């Protein structure tokens, strides 16, 4: 369900500071679209807050006339659109009449919530509001109509008594002090509409379809996205448990069906075909949606990691720039301090020289002391002022550095948390794949393995021996170590603290093909430890800190050079042929 409040007239050229005639006229387009598309259904009129029918002229006169004490440039009405998904429309009833009746009941409850959200003593329910609504059953134009139940509302800026100004677009949130005593929290209203629908139809809304999840994914912070992702992963895990129970029951029924079919005289090939059909029906109805959702979760978690990584790199550049500014300021402060000390020394020297000169001629000595003292005083005061300014600037830079360091630490935790989510969801997906393979082996006599995703031969052989990774905790620890290490010494130190050592596996082309991680008696490569994406991350980071080049980059460069050579040879071939033709041609004698 999607609820949207707009402070403009959607789909019309009217400005909502004027008349609502254009918007009302637009909302009657569905009747014409139905007639052009050949859909013979009666037109749905406008309804008021009490459910009574109203014609278009009454709606326009009522909304346009309810604008006491509103200025010419003030908003006169708002638009509220409530759209229902196909799944929600199915819950609202089997027949058209049932769905329309359910829509009227929902509009009444949702507009009561709309009125309560103003927290105003004079506006308690929808009966205190002046609004009209109409129900549309289709979306699109006459040439491409498709079912889509939604409600369009026109809500007056003033209440029914034409006394209070009510704005759902205000940013003031339910205040109790100041000039504005009342406000409207749109997010609370959207959540309330979801709750009303779910309670009315006893609907268990998934996390992915909730307003909080969609809003966090579009407009939320990294922390809000991470929280919603945690809720989604937890819900998917619960759904997997329920699905496993269903699968056990289905397996029991499948075995019973196979035993019954064996008495009906089917051949072994026919029985095998029946079992395979049962398996594929179960796969498409239960396993494939779960696998697709887990794959989407993996992509989402890794995108959050990539975003945090890019923000961290940008934040590091800002931090380096602030540190350079601080060093420059400290250098300038030292120079000014030296100038002040020099001015003090010059002043003492001038006083001593003037005393000596006064013994010979006092007048020049006095003039020299006065003029020299003034010049040195001006220079010293200017140096003092500049140093005070630099002290203040230094304090500001230090504060910025502290803020950037805190932000860098938060981004580091965000990257680690996103990688942990990625590994956790990927482990769930691997487990689900393994269960699916095991189920097919049980249901088929041949025990043929199901190939879910096209993978390399090497990976396929490896997955046969070890379908699940043995080191998920070690993989997460290494991700944290490689993320937080800024130089080679720090990487070696953190690996040593975890009891690990890392050695390169060299390729024949001179590059590093893979990394070997050793802990005790165990030795595993990066490709064995994790999937291709994380293994490449380990390899690139290690090579960058150690000054090596990955083998795959050298191969890519060699391939590129070979391609360039071939292109150059192809380009030179016609020229060489022309030269040979001229050299081998007939020679003219003089």
N, C-alpha and C positions, 0 to 999 in steps of 0.2 A: 504494500500500500504506500502511496506517495501523496503527501499533503503539502500544498504549496500556497503560501499567502503572498500576494503581489500588490505593490502600491502603484500599479499602472494598469491600463486596460489592455490585457493580452489579446493578440490576434485582431486588433482594431486600430484605426488611426486616431481614435479619440484620446484626448488627454484626460486623466481622471480628476483634473482640477475643473473640468467643465461638465457637460451633460453626459449621461450614460447611454444615450440613444444608440450610438454606434456599437457599443458592446452588446446591448440587448438585441439589436438587429443581427449581429454576428451569431449569437447563441441560438438563433432559430434556423441556422443553415442545415441542421441535420435532417429536417423534414425534406428539404429539396434534394439532399444527397441520397436519402432513402428512395425517393421517387425515381431519380435518375438511375440508381442501381437496381431498381426493380424489387425493392424490399417493401412489401405491403404491410406496414405497421402504422398504427395511429400515432399522431404527434404527441409528445409529452409536453404539457404546458409548464408555466412557472408556478412555483408554490411559495407561500409566505411562511413565516415562523410557526404558524399554527397548522400547517399542512393544507391550507385552503388554496384552490387554484386561482391564478391571476393572469390576466392577459398582458401583452407587452406594453400597452399604453399605460396601464395602471402601475406597472413596475417603474417605468420612466418617470411618470408624474410623482410617484411616491419618493423615489430616491432623490430626484432633482429638487423636490420641494422641501426636503429635510436638511437644510443647510443654514440654519439660523446662526448668526455671529461668525460665520466662516468667511474669510477674505477671498478675493478673486483667485489668488494663487494657491490657496489651501486645497488639500486633497478632499474631494467630496465623497468618494467611495473607494472600497478595496475589493479585490478579487480573491476568492478562496477556491482552490481546485482540489478535489479529493479523487484520486484514481485508484482503482482496485486491480490487482493482478489477476491472471486467469485462475490461479489456484484459489484466491480469495473469492472470486466470482462464483466458482463451483460450490464453495461452502455456503454461499448466500441463498441457494435454492436450486431446485431442478427445473422449475418453470420460470417463464418471464415474469409472471405476476408475483411469484415468491421473491424473486430478486429485487423487483421494484419496491415491494413492501419492506424488505429488509433494508434497502437503501434509505427509505424515508425514516425508519427507526434509527438508523445510524446517524443520519444528519441531525436529528433532534438531539441525540445524546452528545454528539461532537460539538454542536453549537452551544449547548449548555456548558460544556467544558471551555469553549471559547469565551463565553461571558464570565465564567468564574476566574479565568486567568487574568482578567484586568484587576482583580482584587479591589473592586469598587463597591461601595455600599449601595449605590443606585443602580448597579447592573449585576443581577444575581443569576439570571437564566436567559435562554434564547428569547423569551417573551419580552425582555427589556431591550432587545436589539431590533433594528429594522433591516431585514435582509430578505432576499428572494433567491431561489435556486431552481435549477432545471437539471434533468438527468439525461445524459447522452449514453447511448448503447454502442456506438461505433466510433472509430478513429479514422482519420484520413479524409480524402475527398471522394467525390462520387465515383471516380474511376478506380479507386483502390481502397474501398471500405473494408475494414476488418473489425471483428468484435473487440470491444474495450470499454467496459462500464466505468463511467466517471461522472462527477457532479461538478457543475459550475455554479458559483454563488456570487451575488453582488451584495456587498455589505455596506451600509451607509456609515459615513464618518461619525455622525451624531447618533445618539441612542433614539429609541422610539418616541420618547417624550420631547425630543429636540432640545435637550438640556445639556448633556455632557458630550465632550469631544473624546472619542475613543480611537486610539491608533495602535494597531498591532505591530507597526514597524518601528516603534520607539525603542531606543537602546537602554532606556531606564528600566531597571528590573525591580519591581515591587518595593519601591522605596517608602519610608515612613517619615522622612524629613526632607527639607528643601522645598523648592517651588513645586516640583512634580511629585505628587503623593502616590500615584499609581503608575504601573507599567505593564508590560506584556512580555512574557518569556516564550518566544516561539518554539524553542526546543522542547520545553515542558509541554506545550500544547501538542506538538507532533507525537511525543511519547504517550500522552494521554489518549490521543486518537487510536494509536496502536493498541493500547490496553483495552479501550472500549470495544474495539472489533474483536480482539482475542477472547475477552470475557463473554461477549454476546454470542459468539459461535463456538466457544470452548476450543479455540484454535491454539495449538502449541507452535508459536512462531520460532523459527530457527534463528540462530545468531546472525547468519549471513543475510537474512531478510529484514533484520531489525534496523530501526532508524539510527541507533547509536553506532552500529557497525558501519553502515553506509556513510554516515556523516564523518566518522573518524577516518575512513579510508580516503575520503575526498578532501576534507578540510582540517583534519585533526593533526595534533603534534605527533612526534615520534613515540612518546610515551602512550598517548591515547591509541595509536595504531597497534602498538605492542600489546596493550591490555585487551583490545578487541580480538587480536589474533590469538592470544592465550585462551579466551573464551571459546573461540571458534574451534581451535584444536581440541580443547577439552570436550566440546560437544561432539565432534567427529569421533573421538575415541569412544564415547558412550554409545554412539550410533553403531560403531563397529562391533561392540559387545552384543548389542541387541541383534545385529545382523548375523553374528556367529551363532546365536541361539536359533535364529530362523533357519540358518543353513544346516544345523544339526538335525532339526526337525525335517527339513526338506530331504536331507540325505536318507533319513529313515524311510520317508515316503518313497524315495527313488528305489531304495533297495526292495521295498515291498512290491513296487510296480515291476521291477525286474524279475522278482521271484514269480509274480503272477504271469508275466509274459512268457516265462520259460515253460509254463504248462500249456501255452496256447499253440505251440508248435513253430515259433519263430526260429529261423536259422541263427547261428551265432553272429553272422554279419548283420542281420536285421536287429538283433539285440544290441550289438555294438553301436549301430546307428541311432537307436532309441536313446541309449545312454549319452551319446555325444550330443544329441539334440537337447536332452534334459540339462546337460552341463552348460551348453551355450545359452539356453534360456535363463539359467541362473546367473551366468556371467553377465549378460546384458541387463538383467533386472536388478542385480544386487552389487556385484563386484565392480563393474565398469564405472558406475557413478562415483563409488568411493575412490577408485583409483584416479579418476579425473579430478575430483575435489582435492585429493592429497597432492597431486601434481601442481594444481593451482596454488595450494598452500606453500609448496616448496618455492615456486617462482615468486610469490609475494614476499616470503621471508628473505629470499636472496636479494630482491629488489630493495627491501628496507636496509639490508646490509650495504648494498652498493651506494645507496643514497647517504647513509651515515658515513661511509668511507670517503665519499667526495666532499661532504661537509667537513670531515675531520682534516682532509688535506688543505681545504681552503682556510679553515681555522688555524692550522699550523702556519700557513703563510702570513696571516694577520699577526699571529703571535711573534714570528720572527721579525716582522716589520716593527712591532712595538718594542721589542728588545733592542733592535738597532737604534731606534729613536732614544731609548733610555741611555744607551752607551754614548751617543752623541751629546746628549744633555749633560751627562756626567763629565765628559771631556771639556765641554764649554764652561761648566762650573769650576773645574780645576784651573782653566786658563784665567777666568775672572778672579779667582782667589789669588792666583799668582800676581795679577795686575794690582789687586788691592794691597798685597804685601809689598810689592815694588813701590807703589805710591807712598806707603808709610815710610819705607826706607829713604825714598827721595826727599820726603818732608823733613826727616831728621837730619839728612845731609845738608839740606838747604838752610835749616835753622843754625846748624854749626858753622857753615860757611858765612852766613850773615853776621854772626857774632864776631867772627874774626875780621870781617870787612868793616864792621862798625868801629873797630879800634882805629882804623885809618881814616875812613870817611863815613859817618853815620847815615847821611841822606840816601846814597845809593843802596846801602845795606837794608834800610827800612823799605825802600821801594821794591827791591828784589824779594824780600821776605813776603811782602803783601801780594805782589803779582804771582810769584811762584806758589804761595800757599793757596791762592784762589784757583789757579789752574789745576794743581794737584787735588784740591778739594772737589772740583767739578768732575775730574776723572774718576776719583774714588767713589763719589756718589752715584755716578752713572754705572760703574761696575757693581755697586751694591744693589741698585735697582734691577739690573739685568740678572744678577744672581738670584734675587728673590723671585723674579718671574720664572727663572729656570727651575727653582725649587718647587714652585706650584705646578709647573708643567710636568716635572718629574713625578710628583705625587699622582697626578692624573694618569700618567702613563703606567705607573705601578698598579693603580686600581684596574686599568684596562687589562694589564697582563694577568692579574689575579682572576678577572672575569673570564678571560680567554682560556686560562688553564682549567678553571672549573668546567667550562663548556667542553674543552677537549676531553676531560675525564668522563663527562656525561656521554659524549659521543663514543668513547672507547667502550663504556659499558653497553651502550646501545648496539654497537657492532657485535660485541660478544653475545649479547642476548639474541640478536637476529640470527647469528650463526648457530646458536644452541637450538633455536626454534627450527631452523632449516634441517639440522641433523636429526632432531627428534621426529619431525614430520617425515623425513626421508626414511628413517628407520621403520616408521609405521607402514610406509608404502612398500618397503622391501618385505616386511613381515606379511603384509596382505598378499603380495605376489607369491611368496613362498607357500602360504596357505592355499592359494588358488592352484598352484602346481601340484601340491600334495592331494588336493581334492580330486583333480582330474586323474591322477594316478590311481586313486582308489576306485574311481567310477569307470575306468577303462581297463580292459584286460591287457592291452599292450603296454600300458604305462608310459605312453608317449608324452613328452614334456611339451607344455603349452608355451609358445614364444609370444610374450605379451608385447615386447618392444624390440625393434631391430637393433641389435647390439653387435659389436665386433666379435669375431670368432674367439679371440683370446678371452674376452670378457664372458662369452657364453660358456666356455669350458671352465672358467674360474667359478662362475655362478653355480655350475653343476656340483662342484666340489664343496663350495662354501656359499650358500645363497644369502646368508646374513653376515654383516660385518662383525668381527669379534671384538673390536676395540672402539666402541662409540664414545666412551669416556675419554680415552687417550686422544681421539680425534678432536674432541672439544677442547682439551687442554692445549693441544698443539695450535689450534686456531687462535686461542687467547695469547699464547706465547708469540706466535708470528705477527699477530696484530699489534701487540704492544712494544715489540722490539724496534728500536730506532737505529741501532748499529750492530755490528758483528759481535762485539764484546757482550752487549746486553743479551743478545740471542743465546750465545754460548752459556752465559751465567744462568739464564732462566731454564735452559735445557738441563744444565747440571743440577739445579735445585730439584728438578722432577726426576732425576736419575736417568736421564736420556742422553744419548749422543747421536749426532747426525753426520753421515758420511755421504759424499756424492758418488753416483754411479756414472762414470764417464762414457761418452759415446765415441765411436771411431772418428767422427768428424771434429772432435776436440771439445764439444760442448758437454753439458751435464744432462744426462738422459733422465735421471730420477734421483730421489733421495732415499737413503736407508736409515731408518730409525732403530736404534738398538737400546733395549732396556733389559738388563740382566742377560738371560739366555735367549731372549726373544729378539728376532730381527724381522722387520717388516718394511716394505717399500711404501712410498706415498700412494702409489696406485692401488696397492693391496689394502692400505689403511682406509682410504676414502674414495669418493667418486672422482671422476676426471676433473671436474671444476675445482674442487678443493685441492686436489693433488697439484694442479697447475699453479694454484695460488701459493702453495708451499714452495714449489720449485722457483717461481719468479721472485718471491721475497728473499729466499736464501741466496740466489744468484746476484740479486741486486745488492745485498749487504756484503757478500764475499767478493764481488767483482768478477764473477764468472758469467758465461752466456749459456742459456738453455739450448739444448741440442735441437729442439724443434724450431727455434728461431734461426739457427744456422742453416738447417735444412730448408726452411722457407726462403732464406736469403739466397742459398745456392740454386734453388728451383727458380727463383725470380731472375737470377743472373743467367741461367740456362735459357729461360724464355726470352730474355732480352737479346742473347746471342743468336738464338734461332730467328728472331724477328729481324735482327740486323743482317744475318746471312740471307734471309729471304728477300730483304730489300736490295742487297747488293748483287743478287744472282742475275737479274735482268741486265744490270750494268756490265757485269763481267761477260755475260753472253754477247753483248753488243761489242765489247772490246775484242773478244776472241774472233768474232765474225769479221771485224775490220782487219785484224792481223792476218787471218787466213784467206782473205779475199784476193782477187787477181791484182798483180803488181804491174804497173804501167812503166814501160821503158821510155827513156828520153830519146 
